[in-house]
Amino acid sequence: MSDDTGLGSVTPFFMQGGTEHFENGVHMLRLFANTCIVETENGVILFDVGLEINGPRIVEELRAITEKPVRYIVYGHGHADHAFGTQAILADAEARGHPRPVILAHENVVKRFDRYQEMLPYHEHINRIQFGIPENFPAFSRTYIYPDETFRDEMSFTVDETAFELRHARGETDDATWMWAPGLDTVCVSDLWVWSCPNVGNPFKVQRYALEWAEALEAVADISPGLMLPGHGAAIAGAEKVKDACLTVARALRFLDGQVVAMLNEGKWQEEILLSFDWPEEFAESPYLAPIYGHPYFIVQALLRQYHGWFDGNASHLFPSTGSEIAEEVLKLIGSPDRVLNRARALAREGKTQLALHLVDFVLDGGVEPRTDALEFKAECLNRIADEEKSFIARNIFLGGVRQIDKLLGRE
């Protein structure tokens, strides 16, 4: 990955930095996620306000810049790392005798917050796996501060003669907002840009939108901003650089969308599409599309989910038997679980670690001995794949599997 991302080999979701200062009172605080700080003559606009635990740090960094009141808080979308540091900012305003900031967001943020509260245990569970969060640490926010005003397509407001335009997009979420300040030649895009292959098709999360994400990036490119402040990673300065970055990612997303649609129209089923889609070298080598978080395979999964049902083309799978029933029958035919495990080990030595995992699961699903040996070998395979995997999400899923095995073996 190019050093000009400001990320090096580290995923942007764990960057911890200070505040970067630009012209015209524009600043960006880089923590787990970025917070954009726009200072006008008599006030401040905050775009994205981080995790709940980031709130005090955001206030600290803000007050090192200015004593002016925060006039507006804009949620770029409703994810936990972008819309939950609000409480500390409101407390700071109250302590200073400032008016309460007005919170703006897309109308779907309200629905998202409602869903998060309804399904809190589930979201804690999947986030614990996705981010490798220890069991003794909260894995999801519990303080929800809803927007004061919402919009559907567009909203505009002015602070001290500085105009701000909010525009809705669907990309990583259905509630995304990007903010254009034409007088400042600056656009804040939240997770429409993250210096990674776009996080479409996250294995744990609800539907995400590749084609609409491309359309949003094309809309950003069309206004030709001189500065783009992303949700994660370094800012991009210079209209040509911003345009190239946005249009490269948009072109990649449209490329995958076109392939999936074409193959579905040819009558191909999911497995064939997932194993045969093309990811050109132009995209594979682009610093804008590094698979350090999202992954092209995930994007294709999301497109299939959006355009297609869950049936995979094999009528045997419509009402399938359980995995354990199938494993028991296969093991009866083979006659010895050790033969299966030995073959799995041979495959792993040949570098076919993923195939080895499928075989060892027959032993585990069949509930037979040598179960401990099978678990030990599966953990070894998962660790090996994790060591080679670039995608942060995929790597944590593999390592989450190792932790499950450690629990079964009494290691935790």
C-alpha positions as CSV (number, residue, x, y, z in Angstrom):
1,M,0.0,0.0,0.0
2,S,1.3,3.4,-0.9
3,D,2.7,5.5,2.0
4,D,0.7,8.5,0.8
5,T,-2.4,6.9,2.4
6,G,-0.9,7.7,5.8
7,L,-1.8,4.2,6.9
8,G,1.3,2.1,6.0
9,S,0.4,-1.6,6.6
10,V,-2.0,-0.8,9.5
11,T,-5.7,-0.9,9.0
12,P,-7.2,2.6,9.1
13,F,-9.6,1.6,11.8
14,F,-6.9,1.6,14.4
15,M,-5.0,4.7,13.4
16,Q,-4.5,7.0,16.4
17,G,-3.3,10.5,15.5
18,G,-3.6,14.2,16.2
19,T,-5.3,17.0,14.5
20,E,-4.4,18.0,10.9
21,H,-4.9,21.7,10.0
22,F,-5.9,22.9,6.6
23,E,-6.8,26.3,5.2
24,N,-10.0,28.3,6.0
25,G,-10.5,26.9,9.5
26,V,-10.8,23.3,8.4
27,H,-9.3,20.6,10.6
28,M,-9.4,16.8,10.8
29,L,-8.9,14.8,14.0
30,R,-7.7,11.3,13.3
31,L,-8.6,8.7,15.9
32,F,-10.3,5.4,15.4
33,A,-12.4,7.3,12.9
34,N,-11.9,10.9,11.6
35,T,-13.7,13.9,13.0
36,C,-14.0,16.9,10.7
37,I,-13.8,20.3,12.5
38,V,-14.9,23.4,10.5
39,E,-14.4,26.7,12.2
40,T,-16.4,29.7,11.1
41,E,-16.2,33.3,12.5
42,N,-18.5,32.6,15.4
43,G,-19.0,28.9,15.6
44,V,-17.9,25.3,14.8
45,I,-19.4,22.5,12.7
46,L,-18.4,18.9,13.7
47,F,-18.9,16.2,11.0
48,D,-18.7,12.7,12.5
49,V,-18.0,12.4,16.2
50,G,-16.3,9.1,16.7
51,L,-16.8,6.3,19.2
52,E,-18.4,7.0,22.6
53,I,-15.0,6.7,24.2
54,N,-13.6,9.3,21.7
55,G,-15.9,12.1,22.9
56,P,-13.6,13.5,25.6
57,R,-10.6,13.5,23.2
58,I,-12.6,15.3,20.5
59,V,-13.5,18.0,23.0
60,E,-9.9,18.3,24.1
61,E,-8.6,18.7,20.5
62,L,-11.4,21.0,19.6
63,R,-10.7,23.3,22.6
64,A,-7.0,23.4,21.7
65,I,-8.2,25.1,18.4
66,T,-11.0,27.4,19.5
67,E,-13.3,28.4,22.3
68,K,-16.2,29.0,19.9
69,P,-19.5,27.2,20.4
70,V,-20.3,24.1,18.4
71,R,-23.3,25.1,16.3
72,Y,-24.0,21.8,14.5
73,I,-23.0,18.2,14.8
74,V,-23.5,16.2,11.6
75,Y,-23.6,12.4,11.6
76,G,-22.0,11.1,8.4
77,H,-23.8,7.9,9.2
78,G,-25.1,6.0,12.2
79,H,-22.2,3.5,12.8
80,A,-20.7,3.3,16.3
81,D,-17.4,4.9,15.3
82,H,-19.0,8.0,13.7
83,A,-22.1,9.0,15.7
84,F,-21.5,8.2,19.4
85,G,-19.0,10.7,20.8
86,T,-21.9,13.3,21.1
87,Q,-22.4,13.2,24.9
88,A,-19.0,14.7,25.7
89,I,-19.6,17.5,23.2
90,L,-23.0,18.3,24.6
91,A,-21.6,18.3,28.2
92,D,-18.8,20.7,27.1
93,A,-21.4,23.1,25.6
94,E,-23.5,23.0,28.8
95,A,-20.4,23.6,31.0
96,R,-19.5,26.6,28.9
97,G,-22.9,28.1,28.8
98,H,-23.1,27.6,25.0
99,P,-26.4,26.8,23.2
100,R,-26.9,23.1,22.7
101,P,-25.5,22.1,19.3
102,V,-28.1,21.0,16.7
103,I,-27.6,17.5,15.5
104,L,-28.3,16.7,11.8
105,A,-28.5,13.4,10.1
106,H,-30.2,11.4,7.4
107,E,-33.7,10.1,8.5
108,N,-32.5,6.5,8.4
109,V,-30.1,7.1,11.2
110,V,-33.2,7.1,13.5
111,K,-34.2,3.7,12.2
112,R,-30.6,2.5,12.6
113,F,-30.4,3.6,16.3
114,D,-33.8,1.9,17.0
115,R,-32.5,-1.3,15.5
116,Y,-29.2,-1.2,17.4
117,Q,-31.0,-0.9,20.7
118,E,-33.5,-3.6,19.8
119,M,-30.7,-6.0,18.8
120,L,-27.9,-4.9,21.1
121,P,-26.8,-8.4,22.2
122,Y,-26.5,-9.5,18.5
123,H,-24.4,-6.4,17.5
124,E,-22.2,-6.9,20.5
125,H,-21.6,-10.5,19.5
126,I,-20.7,-9.8,15.9
127,N,-18.6,-6.7,16.6
128,R,-16.6,-8.7,19.2
129,I,-15.7,-11.1,16.3
130,Q,-15.2,-8.5,13.6
131,F,-12.9,-6.3,15.7
132,G,-11.4,-8.9,18.0
133,I,-12.8,-7.2,21.1
134,P,-12.0,-9.0,24.4
135,E,-14.9,-10.4,26.3
136,N,-14.3,-8.0,29.3
137,F,-14.7,-4.9,27.1
138,P,-17.9,-3.4,25.8
139,A,-18.3,-4.2,22.2
140,F,-21.1,-1.8,21.3
141,S,-22.4,1.6,22.4
142,R,-25.3,2.0,24.9
143,T,-25.8,5.7,24.7
144,Y,-27.9,6.9,21.8
145,I,-28.3,10.6,21.1
146,Y,-30.7,11.0,18.3
147,P,-30.6,13.7,15.7
148,D,-32.6,16.9,16.2
149,E,-33.3,17.4,12.5
150,T,-33.3,14.9,9.7
151,F,-33.5,15.0,5.9
152,R,-34.3,12.7,3.1
153,D,-32.4,13.8,0.0
154,E,-30.7,17.1,0.7
155,M,-30.4,19.8,3.4
156,S,-28.6,23.1,3.4
157,F,-27.7,25.4,6.3
158,T,-25.5,28.5,6.8
159,V,-23.2,29.5,9.6
160,D,-21.7,33.0,9.5
161,E,-22.3,33.2,5.8
162,T,-20.5,29.9,5.2
163,A,-22.9,27.6,3.3
164,F,-23.0,23.8,3.9
165,E,-24.9,21.3,1.8
166,L,-25.8,17.8,3.1
167,R,-26.5,15.1,0.6
168,H,-27.8,11.6,1.1
169,A,-26.1,8.5,-0.3
170,R,-26.3,4.8,0.0
171,G,-23.0,3.0,0.2
172,E,-21.7,1.3,3.3
173,T,-25.0,2.2,4.9
174,D,-28.4,3.4,3.8
175,D,-28.2,6.5,6.0
176,A,-24.9,8.1,4.7
177,T,-24.5,11.8,4.5
178,W,-21.7,13.7,2.8
179,M,-21.2,17.4,3.4
180,W,-20.0,20.0,0.8
181,A,-18.8,23.4,1.8
182,P,-18.4,25.2,-1.6
183,G,-17.0,28.4,0.0
184,L,-14.2,26.3,1.6
185,D,-13.7,24.0,-1.4
186,T,-14.0,21.1,1.1
187,V,-16.1,17.9,1.2
188,C,-16.5,15.6,4.2
189,V,-17.5,12.1,3.0
190,S,-17.4,9.9,6.1
191,D,-17.0,6.2,5.1
192,L,-17.7,6.8,1.4
193,W,-13.9,7.0,1.4
194,V,-11.7,4.9,3.7
195,W,-8.4,4.1,1.8
196,S,-9.5,0.5,1.4
197,C,-11.5,-1.7,-0.9
198,P,-15.0,-0.4,-0.1
199,N,-16.6,-2.3,2.8
200,V,-19.5,-3.6,0.8
201,G,-20.7,-7.1,1.7
202,N,-19.4,-7.2,5.3
203,P,-20.0,-10.9,6.3
204,F,-21.9,-9.8,9.5
205,K,-23.9,-6.8,8.5
206,V,-27.0,-5.8,6.6
207,Q,-27.2,-5.0,2.9
208,R,-24.7,-2.5,1.5
209,Y,-24.8,-0.9,-1.9
210,A,-22.0,-1.1,-4.4
211,L,-23.6,0.7,-7.4
212,E,-25.1,3.5,-5.2
213,W,-21.7,3.9,-3.6
214,A,-20.2,4.4,-7.1
215,E,-22.8,7.0,-7.9
216,A,-22.0,8.9,-4.7
217,L,-18.3,9.0,-5.4
218,E,-19.1,10.2,-9.0
219,A,-21.2,13.0,-7.5
220,V,-18.3,14.0,-5.3
221,A,-15.9,14.0,-8.2
222,D,-18.4,16.0,-10.2
223,I,-18.2,19.0,-7.9
224,S,-14.4,18.9,-8.1
225,P,-13.5,19.7,-4.4
226,G,-10.0,20.8,-3.6
227,L,-10.0,18.9,-0.3
228,M,-11.7,15.6,0.7
229,L,-11.8,14.6,4.3
230,P,-12.5,10.8,4.6
231,G,-14.0,8.7,7.4
232,H,-10.7,6.9,7.9
233,G,-7.2,7.6,6.8
234,A,-5.5,10.7,5.4
235,A,-7.1,13.6,3.6
236,I,-6.8,14.0,-0.1
237,A,-5.8,17.5,-1.3
238,G,-6.0,18.7,-4.9
239,A,-9.0,18.6,-7.2
240,E,-7.4,16.2,-9.7
241,K,-6.2,13.8,-6.9
242,V,-9.7,13.8,-5.4
243,K,-11.3,13.2,-8.8
244,D,-8.9,10.4,-9.6
245,A,-9.4,8.7,-6.3
246,C,-13.2,8.9,-6.4
247,L,-13.6,7.8,-10.0
248,T,-11.1,4.9,-9.7
249,V,-13.1,3.4,-6.8
250,A,-16.4,4.1,-8.6
251,R,-15.2,2.4,-11.8
252,A,-14.1,-0.7,-9.8
253,L,-17.5,-0.9,-8.1
254,R,-19.3,-0.5,-11.4
255,F,-17.0,-3.2,-12.9
256,L,-18.0,-5.8,-10.3
257,D,-21.7,-4.8,-10.5
258,G,-21.6,-5.2,-14.3
259,Q,-20.0,-8.6,-14.0
260,V,-22.4,-10.0,-11.5
261,V,-25.4,-8.8,-13.4
262,A,-24.1,-10.2,-16.7
263,M,-23.3,-13.6,-15.1
264,L,-26.7,-13.8,-13.5
265,N,-28.3,-13.0,-16.8
266,E,-26.3,-15.9,-18.3
267,G,-27.9,-18.3,-15.7
268,K,-24.9,-18.7,-13.5
269,W,-25.3,-19.5,-9.8
270,Q,-23.5,-18.0,-6.8
271,E,-20.7,-20.5,-6.5
272,E,-19.6,-20.1,-10.1
273,I,-19.8,-16.3,-9.9
274,L,-17.9,-16.1,-6.7
275,L,-15.1,-18.4,-8.1
276,S,-14.9,-16.8,-11.6
277,F,-15.3,-13.0,-11.3
278,D,-12.5,-10.9,-12.5
279,W,-10.5,-8.3,-10.5
280,P,-8.2,-6.6,-12.9
281,E,-4.6,-5.7,-12.0
282,E,-5.5,-2.0,-12.3
283,F,-7.7,-2.4,-9.3
284,A,-5.7,-5.0,-7.4
285,E,-2.6,-2.7,-7.4
286,S,-4.4,0.5,-6.7
287,P,-3.6,2.2,-3.4
288,Y,-7.3,3.2,-3.2
289,L,-8.6,-0.4,-3.3
290,A,-6.2,-2.3,-1.0
291,P,-8.1,-5.2,0.5
292,I,-7.1,-4.3,4.1
293,Y,-10.7,-4.0,5.3
294,G,-13.2,-4.6,2.6
295,H,-12.5,-7.2,-0.1
296,P,-13.7,-7.7,-3.8
297,Y,-15.1,-11.1,-2.8
298,F,-17.3,-9.5,-0.2
299,I,-18.5,-7.0,-2.7
300,V,-19.6,-9.8,-5.1
301,Q,-21.4,-11.4,-2.2
302,A,-23.2,-8.2,-1.5
303,L,-24.2,-7.8,-5.1
304,L,-25.5,-11.4,-5.2
305,R,-27.5,-10.7,-2.1
306,Q,-29.0,-7.6,-3.6
307,Y,-29.9,-9.0,-7.0
308,H,-30.5,-12.7,-6.2
309,G,-32.2,-15.0,-3.7
310,W,-30.5,-17.5,-1.5
311,F,-31.1,-20.7,-3.6
312,D,-27.8,-21.9,-5.0
313,G,-29.1,-23.8,-8.0
314,N,-28.8,-27.3,-6.4
315,A,-32.2,-28.7,-5.5
316,S,-30.5,-31.0,-2.9
317,H,-29.8,-27.8,-0.9
318,L,-33.3,-26.5,-0.8
319,F,-34.2,-28.3,2.5
320,P,-30.8,-29.7,3.5
321,S,-29.9,-32.2,6.1
322,T,-27.8,-31.0,9.0
323,G,-24.1,-30.8,8.6
324,S,-23.7,-33.3,11.4
325,E,-26.0,-35.9,9.7
326,I,-24.0,-35.5,6.4
327,A,-20.7,-35.8,8.2
328,E,-21.8,-39.0,10.1
329,E,-22.8,-40.7,6.8
330,V,-19.5,-39.7,5.1
331,L,-17.5,-41.0,8.0
332,K,-19.4,-44.3,7.9
333,L,-18.4,-44.7,4.3
334,I,-14.8,-43.9,4.8
335,G,-14.6,-46.1,7.9
336,S,-12.1,-44.1,9.9
337,P,-12.0,-40.5,11.0
338,D,-8.2,-40.8,11.2
339,R,-8.1,-41.3,7.4
340,V,-10.0,-38.0,6.9
341,L,-7.8,-36.1,9.3
342,N,-4.6,-37.5,7.8
343,R,-5.8,-36.5,4.3
344,A,-6.6,-33.0,5.7
345,R,-3.0,-32.8,7.0
346,A,-1.6,-33.8,3.7
347,L,-3.7,-31.2,1.9
348,A,-2.4,-28.6,4.3
349,R,1.2,-29.6,3.6
350,E,0.4,-29.1,-0.1
351,G,-0.7,-25.5,0.6
352,K,-4.4,-26.4,0.2
353,T,-5.3,-25.2,3.7
354,Q,-8.9,-24.1,2.9
355,L,-9.7,-27.5,1.5
356,A,-8.1,-29.1,4.6
357,L,-10.5,-27.1,6.8
358,H,-13.5,-28.6,4.9
359,L,-12.2,-32.1,5.6
360,V,-11.5,-31.6,9.2
361,D,-15.0,-30.3,9.7
362,F,-16.4,-33.7,8.8
363,V,-14.6,-35.1,11.8
364,L,-15.8,-32.3,14.1
365,D,-19.4,-32.2,12.7
366,G,-19.6,-36.0,13.0
367,G,-18.9,-35.8,16.7
368,V,-16.2,-38.6,16.7
369,E,-12.7,-39.0,18.0
370,P,-10.0,-37.9,17.6
371,R,-11.9,-34.7,18.3
372,T,-9.1,-32.9,20.2
373,D,-6.6,-33.6,17.5
374,A,-9.1,-32.3,14.9
375,L,-9.6,-29.1,16.9
376,E,-5.9,-28.6,17.3
377,F,-5.4,-29.1,13.6
378,K,-8.2,-26.7,12.7
379,A,-6.8,-24.0,14.9
380,E,-3.4,-24.5,13.2
381,C,-5.1,-24.1,9.8
382,L,-7.0,-21.0,10.8
383,N,-3.9,-19.4,12.2
384,R,-2.0,-20.1,9.0
385,I,-4.8,-18.6,6.8
386,A,-5.0,-15.6,9.2
387,D,-1.3,-14.9,8.9
388,E,-1.6,-14.6,5.1
389,E,-4.9,-12.7,5.0
390,K,-4.8,-8.9,4.3
391,S,-8.5,-8.2,5.0
392,F,-8.9,-7.1,8.7
393,I,-12.4,-8.4,8.8
394,A,-11.5,-11.8,7.3
395,R,-8.5,-12.2,9.5
396,N,-10.5,-11.5,12.6
397,I,-13.1,-14.1,11.6
398,F,-10.3,-16.7,11.2
399,L,-8.8,-15.7,14.6
400,G,-12.3,-15.7,16.1
401,G,-12.5,-19.4,15.1
402,V,-9.2,-20.0,16.9
403,R,-10.6,-18.4,20.0
404,Q,-13.7,-20.6,19.9
405,I,-11.4,-23.7,19.7
406,D,-9.3,-22.4,22.6
407,K,-12.5,-22.2,24.7
408,L,-13.5,-25.7,23.8
409,L,-10.1,-27.0,24.7
410,G,-10.2,-25.1,28.1
411,R,-7.4,-22.6,27.1
412,E,-9.4,-19.5,28.0
